[in-house]
Amino acid sequence: MITIEKLNAFGANTAEGLGRCFGNEALFLKLVATIPGEGNFDKLKNALDAGDLENAFLAAHALKGVLGNLSLTPIYAPVVEITELLRSNTDMDYKSLLDTILEKKDELGRLCAD
């Protein structure tokens, strides 16, 4: 089960995230627990695998909004980076950045499951 303490150890800015949830810890934690199952992670990976930078951008941009609102900084920071690269249609190998995003998402998933 996810807790504020686990999120703090993960590197999330829980004070900021809680503020966006009007201090409602139960709501904040409930929303955070949905992130590992967020479908845009798969959409991002699949679009990048297919070389579809437009749909990869759309998925990354959606993730950026959700992760930013919850202040999940360890995932948010690399998502911001990939979003901006995709926005400018940068032709590059996104594997390393995508791997970082997916590793942090999986780490959060384990914290939510414990």
N, CA and C atoms as an extended XYZ file, in Angstrom:
342
Properties=species:S:1:pos:R:3:atomname:S:1:resname:S:1:resid:I:1 pbc="F F F"
N         0.837       -1.183        0.000 N   MET     1
C         0.000        0.000        0.000 CA  MET     1
C         0.881        1.246        0.000 C   MET     1
N         0.508        2.175       -0.841 N   ILE     2
C         1.298        3.402       -0.955 CA  ILE     2
C         1.014        4.324        0.234 C   ILE     2
N         2.066        4.984        0.689 N   THR     3
C         1.943        5.937        1.794 CA  THR     3
C         2.697        7.213        1.433 C   THR     3
N         2.430        8.254        2.179 N   ILE     4
C         3.155        9.513        1.984 CA  ILE     4
C         4.644        9.289        2.223 C   ILE     4
N         4.984        8.503        3.236 N   GLU     5
C         6.389        8.241        3.554 CA  GLU     5
C         7.088        7.538        2.391 C   GLU     5
N         6.430        6.538        1.787 N   LYS     6
C         7.019        5.840        0.642 CA  LYS     6
C         7.203        6.790       -0.541 C   LYS     6
N         6.226        7.649       -0.752 N   LEU     7
C         6.324        8.605       -1.851 CA  LEU     7
C         7.437        9.613       -1.619 C   LEU     7
N         7.608       10.035       -0.374 N   ASN     8
C         8.715       10.937       -0.055 CA  ASN     8
C        10.053       10.256       -0.329 C   ASN     8
N        10.187        8.999        0.070 N   ALA     9
C        11.419        8.248       -0.179 CA  ALA     9
C        11.650        8.053       -1.676 C   ALA     9
N        10.588        7.926       -2.439 N   PHE    10
C        10.642        7.779       -3.899 CA  PHE    10
C        11.126        9.070       -4.552 C   PHE    10
N        10.895       10.186       -3.887 N   GLY    11
C        11.332       11.476       -4.409 CA  GLY    11
C        10.202       12.367       -4.888 C   GLY    11
N         8.977       11.967       -4.609 N   ALA    12
C         7.826       12.779       -5.004 CA  ALA    12
C         7.725       14.011       -4.110 C   ALA    12
N         7.169       15.068       -4.654 N   ASN    13
C         6.916       16.276       -3.868 CA  ASN    13
C         5.497       16.154       -3.313 C   ASN    13
N         5.368       15.429       -2.223 N   THR    14
C         4.041       15.117       -1.686 CA  THR    14
C         3.312       16.351       -1.166 C   THR    14
N         4.035       17.318       -0.646 N   ALA    15
C         3.376       18.536       -0.151 CA  ALA    15
C         2.667       19.241       -1.300 C   ALA    15
N         3.339       19.323       -2.424 N   GLU    16
C         2.752       19.964       -3.595 CA  GLU    16
C         1.572       19.147       -4.143 C   GLU    16
N         1.758       17.835       -4.254 N   GLY    17
C         0.693       16.960       -4.745 CA  GLY    17
C        -0.523       16.978       -3.844 C   GLY    17
N        -0.281       16.927       -2.549 N   LEU    18
C        -1.390       17.008       -1.593 CA  LEU    18
C        -2.117       18.344       -1.697 C   LEU    18
N        -1.366       19.390       -1.933 N   GLY    19
C        -1.971       20.706       -2.085 CA  GLY    19
C        -2.938       20.744       -3.258 C   GLY    19
N        -2.583       20.070       -4.326 N   ARG    20
C        -3.467       20.025       -5.490 CA  ARG    20
C        -4.713       19.188       -5.229 C   ARG    20
N        -4.641       18.348       -4.208 N   CYS    21
C        -5.800       17.532       -3.799 CA  CYS    21
C        -6.459       18.134       -2.566 C   CYS    21
N        -6.203       19.429       -2.327 N   PHE    22
C        -6.811       20.159       -1.210 CA  PHE    22
C        -6.534       19.499        0.134 C   PHE    22
N        -5.341       18.876        0.248 N   GLY    23
C        -4.940       18.251        1.501 CA  GLY    23
C        -5.600       16.914        1.775 C   GLY    23
N        -6.360       16.409        0.826 N   ASN    24
C        -7.069       15.144        1.003 CA  ASN    24
C        -6.100       13.983        0.695 C   ASN    24
N        -5.479       13.474        1.744 N   GLU    25
C        -4.459       12.427        1.595 CA  GLU    25
C        -5.030       11.165        0.946 C   GLU    25
N        -6.222       10.766        1.341 N   ALA    26
C        -6.828        9.552        0.774 CA  ALA    26
C        -7.025        9.701       -0.730 C   ALA    26
N        -7.486       10.869       -1.165 N   LEU    27
C        -7.673       11.121       -2.602 CA  LEU    27
C        -6.337       11.113       -3.317 C   LEU    27
N        -5.368       11.802       -2.748 N   PHE    28
C        -4.038       11.867       -3.359 CA  PHE    28
C        -3.451       10.466       -3.547 C   PHE    28
N        -3.485        9.665       -2.499 N   LEU    29
C        -2.916        8.318       -2.574 CA  LEU    29
C        -3.701        7.436       -3.544 C   LEU    29
N        -5.003        7.613       -3.593 N   LYS    30
C        -5.828        6.861       -4.544 CA  LYS    30
C        -5.440        7.206       -5.979 C   LYS    30
N        -5.237        8.481       -6.249 N   LEU    31
C        -4.834        8.910       -7.588 CA  LEU    31
C        -3.433        8.402       -7.935 C   LEU    31
N        -2.521        8.496       -6.993 N   VAL    32
C        -1.153        8.007       -7.221 CA  VAL    32
C        -1.167        6.516       -7.553 C   VAL    32
N        -2.002        5.763       -6.862 N   ALA    33
C        -2.059        4.312       -7.073 CA  ALA    33
C        -2.554        3.941       -8.465 C   ALA    33
N        -3.200        4.870       -9.171 N   THR    34
C        -3.661        4.582      -10.539 CA  THR    34
C        -2.549        4.747      -11.574 C   THR    34
N        -1.489        5.423      -11.224 N   ILE    35
C        -0.444        5.774      -12.192 CA  ILE    35
C         0.252        4.555      -12.811 C   ILE    35
N         0.638        3.536      -12.044 N   PRO    36
C         1.304        2.401      -12.692 CA  PRO    36
C         0.467        1.731      -13.785 C   PRO    36
N        -0.851        1.823      -13.706 N   GLY    37
C        -1.715        1.234      -14.721 CA  GLY    37
C        -2.140        2.203      -15.811 C   GLY    37
N        -1.625        3.410      -15.774 N   GLU    38
C        -1.973        4.435      -16.758 CA  GLU    38
C        -1.604        3.955      -18.168 C   GLU    38
N        -2.580        3.918      -19.046 N   GLY    39
C        -2.409        3.380      -20.396 CA  GLY    39
C        -1.475        4.153      -21.298 C   GLY    39
N        -1.211        5.417      -20.978 N   ASN    40
C        -0.337        6.204      -21.842 CA  ASN    40
C         1.127        5.759      -21.782 C   ASN    40
N         1.520        5.019      -20.760 N   PHE    41
C         2.880        4.473      -20.748 CA  PHE    41
C         3.032        3.469      -21.902 C   PHE    41
N         2.051        2.582      -22.054 N   ASP    42
C         2.088        1.611      -23.154 CA  ASP    42
C         1.955        2.301      -24.498 C   ASP    42
N         1.093        3.305      -24.578 N   LYS    43
C         0.929        4.037      -25.835 CA  LYS    43
C         2.240        4.707      -26.239 C   LYS    43
N         2.933        5.277      -25.264 N   LEU    44
C         4.217        5.918      -25.533 CA  LEU    44
C         5.222        4.902      -26.050 C   LEU    44
N         5.336        3.784      -25.357 N   LYS    45
C         6.286        2.741      -25.772 CA  LYS    45
C         5.954        2.211      -27.159 C   LYS    45
N         4.695        1.887      -27.384 N   ASN    46
C         4.291        1.322      -28.678 CA  ASN    46
C         4.502        2.312      -29.813 C   ASN    46
N         4.180        3.571      -29.578 N   ALA    47
C         4.373        4.583      -30.615 CA  ALA    47
C         5.855        4.762      -30.929 C   ALA    47
N         6.697        4.788      -29.894 N   LEU    48
C         8.133        4.915      -30.136 CA  LEU    48
C         8.674        3.689      -30.862 C   LEU    48
N         8.210        2.505      -30.461 N   ASP    49
C         8.643        1.280      -31.144 CA  ASP    49
C         8.285        1.318      -32.622 C   ASP    49
N         7.159        1.952      -32.944 N   ALA    50
C         6.694        2.036      -34.332 CA  ALA    50
C         7.270        3.246      -35.069 C   ALA    50
N         8.031        4.077      -34.356 N   GLY    51
C         8.577        5.277      -34.974 CA  GLY    51
C         7.538        6.360      -35.202 C   GLY    51
N         6.431        6.273      -34.489 N   ASP    52
C         5.324        7.218      -34.618 CA  ASP    52
C         5.503        8.336      -33.583 C   ASP    52
N         6.279        9.349      -33.954 N   LEU    53
C         6.617       10.412      -33.014 CA  LEU    53
C         5.406       11.266      -32.647 C   LEU    53
N         4.451       11.406      -33.550 N   GLU    54
C         3.263       12.215      -33.260 CA  GLU    54
C         2.434       11.596      -32.131 C   GLU    54
N         2.143       10.297      -32.230 N   ASN    55
C         1.371        9.642      -31.179 CA  ASN    55
C         2.187        9.452      -29.904 C   ASN    55
N         3.495        9.304      -30.050 N   ALA    56
C         4.363        9.238      -28.872 CA  ALA    56
C         4.285       10.566      -28.120 C   ALA    56
N         4.301       11.671      -28.871 N   PHE    57
C         4.173       12.990      -28.233 CA  PHE    57
C         2.845       13.120      -27.490 C   PHE    57
N         1.761       12.690      -28.115 N   LEU    58
C         0.449       12.800      -27.477 CA  LEU    58
C         0.401       12.015      -26.162 C   LEU    58
N         0.963       10.811      -26.168 N   ALA    59
C         0.985        9.992      -24.952 CA  ALA    59
C         1.879       10.634      -23.887 C   ALA    59
N         3.050       11.104      -24.302 N   ALA    60
C         3.973       11.737      -23.349 CA  ALA    60
C         3.363       13.005      -22.761 C   ALA    60
N         2.706       13.779      -23.595 N   HIS    61
C         2.102       15.025      -23.126 CA  HIS    61
C         0.999       14.746      -22.106 C   HIS    61
N         0.199       13.717      -22.351 N   ALA    62
C        -0.844       13.331      -21.398 CA  ALA    62
C        -0.225       12.889      -20.069 C   ALA    62
N         0.838       12.099      -20.150 N   LEU    63
C         1.532       11.662      -18.930 CA  LEU    63
C         2.111       12.853      -18.173 C   LEU    63
N         2.661       13.787      -18.908 N   LYS    64
C         3.257       14.970      -18.282 CA  LYS    64
C         2.226       15.691      -17.418 C   LYS    64
N         1.006       15.825      -17.920 N   GLY    65
C        -0.039       16.499      -17.161 CA  GLY    65
C        -0.410       15.760      -15.892 C   GLY    65
N        -0.634       14.470      -16.017 N   VAL    66
C        -1.048       13.659      -14.860 CA  VAL    66
C         0.064       13.605      -13.812 C   VAL    66
N         1.267       13.335      -14.257 N   LEU    67
C         2.392       13.203      -13.332 CA  LEU    67
C         2.740       14.539      -12.682 C   LEU    67
N         2.609       15.614      -13.439 N   GLY    68
C         2.882       16.930      -12.894 CA  GLY    68
C         1.864       17.323      -11.837 C   GLY    68
N         0.614       17.024      -12.093 N   ASN    69
C        -0.428       17.359      -11.117 CA  ASN    69
C        -0.246       16.613       -9.807 C   ASN    69
N         0.282       15.407       -9.877 N   LEU    70
C         0.512       14.618       -8.661 CA  LEU    70
C         1.914       14.823       -8.094 C   LEU    70
N         2.721       15.623       -8.786 N   SER    71
C         4.091       15.941       -8.353 CA  SER    71
C         4.941       14.688       -8.161 C   SER    71
N         4.813       13.756       -9.092 N   LEU    72
C         5.609       12.522       -9.052 CA  LEU    72
C         6.917       12.761       -9.808 C   LEU    72
N         7.747       13.591       -9.228 N   THR    73
C         8.960       14.120       -9.834 CA  THR    73
C         9.876       13.071      -10.476 C   THR    73
N        10.118       11.915       -9.850 N   PRO    74
C        11.038       10.960      -10.463 CA  PRO    74
C        10.578       10.425      -11.830 C   PRO    74
N         9.282       10.430      -12.067 N   ILE    75
C         8.770       10.025      -13.384 CA  ILE    75
C         8.516       11.271      -14.228 C   ILE    75
N         8.057       12.310      -13.596 N   TYR    76
C         7.702       13.542      -14.292 CA  TYR    76
C         8.899       14.137      -15.036 C   TYR    76
N        10.051       14.218      -14.393 N   ALA    77
C        11.223       14.869      -15.002 CA  ALA    77
C        11.607       14.229      -16.343 C   ALA    77
N        11.770       12.904      -16.426 N   PRO    78
C        12.112       12.336      -17.740 CA  PRO    78
C        10.951       12.426      -18.739 C   PRO    78
N         9.713       12.453      -18.255 N   VAL    79
C         8.570       12.604      -19.160 CA  VAL    79
C         8.572       14.011      -19.759 C   VAL    79
N         8.905       15.022      -18.970 N   VAL    80
C         9.022       16.381      -19.498 CA  VAL    80
C        10.084       16.409      -20.592 C   VAL    80
N        11.211       15.781      -20.324 N   GLU    81
C        12.309       15.770      -21.298 CA  GLU    81
C        11.887       15.112      -22.604 C   GLU    81
N        11.268       13.936      -22.519 N   ILE    82
C        10.871       13.230      -23.737 CA  ILE    82
C         9.752       13.983      -24.458 C   ILE    82
N         8.864       14.613      -23.698 N   THR    83
C         7.779       15.388      -24.306 CA  THR    83
C         8.341       16.516      -25.161 C   THR    83
N         9.311       17.234      -24.629 N   GLU    84
C         9.874       18.367      -25.372 CA  GLU    84
C        10.661       17.904      -26.597 C   GLU    84
N        11.363       16.784      -26.477 N   LEU    85
C        12.076       16.242      -27.636 CA  LEU    85
C        11.091       15.816      -28.720 C   LEU    85
N        10.010       15.177      -28.293 N   LEU    86
C         8.990       14.740      -29.257 CA  LEU    86
C         8.243       15.936      -29.844 C   LEU    86
N         8.004       16.948      -29.041 N   ARG    87
C         7.329       18.160      -29.525 CA  ARG    87
C         8.101       18.765      -30.709 C   ARG    87
N         9.421       18.745      -30.608 N   SER    88
C        10.256       19.312      -31.671 CA  SER    88
C        10.609       18.276      -32.736 C   SER    88
N         9.975       17.103      -32.638 N   ASN    89
C        10.152       16.043      -33.647 CA  ASN    89
C        11.616       15.621      -33.790 C   ASN    89
N        12.320       15.582      -32.678 N   THR    90
C        13.730       15.229      -32.675 CA  THR    90
C        13.907       13.768      -33.086 C   THR    90
N        14.711       13.569      -34.112 N   ASP    91
C        14.993       12.217      -34.600 CA  ASP    91
C        16.189       11.681      -33.808 C   ASP    91
N        15.898       10.761      -32.878 N   MET    92
C        16.948       10.229      -32.015 CA  MET    92
C        16.514        8.872      -31.490 C   MET    92
N        17.401        8.217      -30.769 N   ASP    93
C        17.064        6.952      -30.110 CA  ASP    93
C        16.509        7.298      -28.722 C   ASP    93
N        15.234        7.006      -28.531 N   TYR    94
C        14.546        7.336      -27.283 CA  TYR    94
C        14.624        6.224      -26.250 C   TYR    94
N        15.296        5.123      -26.561 N   LYS    95
C        15.283        3.944      -25.709 CA  LYS    95
C        15.732        4.234      -24.276 C   LYS    95
N        16.821        4.919      -24.099 N   SER    96
C        17.355        5.182      -22.759 CA  SER    96
C        16.373        5.999      -21.920 C   SER    96
N        15.815        7.027      -22.519 N   LEU    97
C        14.862        7.871      -21.806 CA  LEU    97
C        13.576        7.101      -21.499 C   LEU    97
N        13.102        6.335      -22.459 N   LEU    98
C        11.909        5.516      -22.242 CA  LEU    98
C        12.157        4.488      -21.144 C   LEU    98
N        13.327        3.862      -21.159 N   ASP    99
C        13.660        2.877      -20.126 CA  ASP    99
C        13.620        3.502      -18.735 C   ASP    99
N        14.139        4.722      -18.602 N   THR   100
C        14.117        5.423      -17.321 CA  THR   100
C        12.683        5.648      -16.863 C   THR   100
N        11.844        6.103      -17.775 N   ILE   101
C        10.432        6.358      -17.453 CA  ILE   101
C         9.754        5.077      -16.988 C   ILE   101
N         9.946        4.004      -17.737 N   LEU   102
C         9.281        2.740      -17.410 CA  LEU   102
C         9.820        2.129      -16.123 C   LEU   102
N        11.118        2.291      -15.871 N   GLU   103
C        11.700        1.792      -14.621 CA  GLU   103
C        11.101        2.527      -13.418 C   GLU   103
N        10.962        3.836      -13.525 N   LYS   104
C        10.388        4.615      -12.421 CA  LYS   104
C         8.907        4.283      -12.239 C   LYS   104
N         8.200        4.065      -13.340 N   LYS   105
C         6.789        3.665      -13.246 CA  LYS   105
C         6.685        2.318      -12.540 C   LYS   105
N         7.552        1.372      -12.902 N   ASP   106
C         7.547        0.058      -12.261 CA  ASP   106
C         7.916        0.150      -10.778 C   ASP   106
N         8.858        1.026      -10.454 N   GLU   107
C         9.231        1.239       -9.059 CA  GLU   107
C         8.032        1.751       -8.259 C   GLU   107
N         7.311        2.704       -8.838 N   LEU   108
C         6.109        3.208       -8.180 CA  LEU   108
C         5.073        2.094       -8.047 C   LEU   108
N         4.957        1.256       -9.059 N   GLY   109
C         4.034        0.132       -8.992 CA  GLY   109
C         4.345       -0.802       -7.848 C   GLY   109
N         5.633       -1.060       -7.631 N   ARG   110
C         6.021       -1.937       -6.508 CA  ARG   110
C         5.684       -1.279       -5.171 C   ARG   110
N         5.889        0.036       -5.083 N   LEU   111
C         5.551        0.746       -3.846 CA  LEU   111
C         4.046        0.688       -3.578 C   LEU   111
N         3.266        0.769       -4.626 N   CYS   112
C         1.804        0.708       -4.469 CA  CYS   112
C         1.336       -0.685       -4.082 C   CYS   112
N         2.078       -1.700       -4.520 N   ALA   113
C         1.680       -3.084       -4.263 CA  ALA   113
C         2.107       -3.574       -2.877 C   ALA   113
N         3.203       -3.010       -2.353 N   ASP   114
C         3.723       -3.462       -1.043 CA  ASP   114
C         2.757       -3.182        0.082 C   ASP   114
